[in-house]
Amino acid sequence: LLSARFYGSCLSVAFSGAVSDRFGADLILSMVLALSSILTLLTPFFSFIDYYVVLFSRLMLGFIESFHQPAINCLASVWFPAEEKAMAASIYTAGYQ
């Protein structure tokens, strides 16, 4: 259960960047944030149903969350000028470790 998010993200990491480029990073990022929030809010209710429902929701959360970083990178490449992209990348990746 603890590693379900990791395995879910492994399923979609190969094509998440292409999806962000194709459909627009702002749309993908807003959809991903909304779906992640909904799944996180519903997790306590899923725990009353069954363990496998929680496991599936965690897998889907990992699948969905692997779209965050490519969408943010796509937005940053468009919004920030070329001479400030390194500074912007260091700011929006500051808390990952």
WONOR-V890549 format. One record per residue. N is the residue number from 1. PSI is psi in degrees with one decimal (NA if undefined). Layout:
BEGIN
n->N psi->PSI
n->N psi->PSI
END
This chain:
BEGIN
n->1 psi->-37.1
n->2 psi->-28.9
n->3 psi->8.8
n->4 psi->-36.0
n->5 psi->-38.2
n->6 psi->-46.7
n->7 psi->-33.5
n->8 psi->-38.0
n->9 psi->-27.5
n->10 psi->-25.3
n->11 psi->-28.9
n->12 psi->2.9
n->13 psi->-26.3
n->14 psi->-32.7
n->15 psi->3.9
n->16 psi->-34.4
n->17 psi->-39.8
n->18 psi->-36.0
n->19 psi->-40.3
n->20 psi->-39.3
n->21 psi->-37.4
n->22 psi->-45.9
n->23 psi->-3.6
n->24 psi->126.0
n->25 psi->-33.8
n->26 psi->-38.8
n->27 psi->-46.1
n->28 psi->-44.4
n->29 psi->-41.5
n->30 psi->-38.5
n->31 psi->-41.9
n->32 psi->-42.5
n->33 psi->-38.8
n->34 psi->-45.4
n->35 psi->-38.8
n->36 psi->-41.9
n->37 psi->-42.5
n->38 psi->-46.2
n->39 psi->-37.7
n->40 psi->-39.7
n->41 psi->-30.4
n->42 psi->-7.5
n->43 psi->-42.6
n->44 psi->-35.0
n->45 psi->-36.2
n->46 psi->-30.9
n->47 psi->-25.2
n->48 psi->-22.7
n->49 psi->-62.5
n->50 psi->155.2
n->51 psi->-40.0
n->52 psi->-25.3
n->53 psi->-40.8
n->54 psi->-42.0
n->55 psi->-44.5
n->56 psi->-39.5
n->57 psi->-35.5
n->58 psi->-37.1
n->59 psi->-44.9
n->60 psi->-34.8
n->61 psi->-41.8
n->62 psi->-40.1
n->63 psi->-44.3
n->64 psi->-41.8
n->65 psi->-15.9
n->66 psi->-5.5
n->67 psi->-11.8
n->68 psi->-59.3
n->69 psi->-44.6
n->70 psi->-35.8
n->71 psi->-40.5
n->72 psi->-42.1
n->73 psi->-39.6
n->74 psi->-43.1
n->75 psi->-41.0
n->76 psi->-34.5
n->77 psi->-24.0
n->78 psi->-38.7
n->79 psi->-32.6
n->80 psi->141.9
n->81 psi->159.7
n->82 psi->-36.7
n->83 psi->-7.6
n->84 psi->10.2
n->85 psi->-36.4
n->86 psi->-40.9
n->87 psi->-41.4
n->88 psi->-40.8
n->89 psi->-36.7
n->90 psi->-28.7
n->91 psi->-47.7
n->92 psi->-3.8
n->93 psi->16.5
n->94 psi->-34.7
n->95 psi->12.5
n->96 psi->-32.7
n->97 psi->NA
END
